Amino acid sequence: MPCFLDFEASSLSGDSYPIQVAWSDARGHIECHLIRPEADWTDWDEHSEEAHGLERERVISEGVEAEEICRRMNAVLGGQTVLTDALSMDRFWLLRLFEAGNRMPSFRLADITPLLQQRLSLKGEEAQACIQALQSRAWRNVPGHAHRADHDVAYLMELWRLSGEG
């Protein structure tokens, strides 16, 4: 099974920063961490907080330092292509995290959608309709709170599994 990754963030603005990250390894084990904000990471949006349900105070008090998370991610994900369903945003937050941790990622991110299309052997509108149906099934099959990184990674794993039932 491929590895998957998801971030939750302080907002969707250009000043946003990652507050939670989860990833899965090749065995399907999910690891999830709150990320302690850096001193200059001050952006916070109440609408984003409503979506993910993570309070800034909790993220500050329970979050792990960026350097430690980066070290762990590289140890688990090094050399792999990690799939995400929000490539541009997740890449932005990954780079913010690794910059704060004074490291470079030893893995790369890729968009899950083209790989799902390839796996389903479909193109265009037919592929889009099939993927949307699989997404609905995957969300129903995965318990938990949407917009939590670990739940979203579990959803991506389920989406991948469903796409292979073909």
ABEGO torsion letter per residue (X at the ends): XBBBBBBBBABABAABBBABBBBBBAAGBBBBBBBBBBAABABBBAAAAAAAGBBAAAAAAABBBAAAAAAAAAAAABGBBBBBABAAAAAAAAAAAAAAAGBBBABBBBBAAAAAAAAAGBBEAAAAAAAAAAAAAAAAABBEBBGBAAAAAAAAAAAAAAAAAX
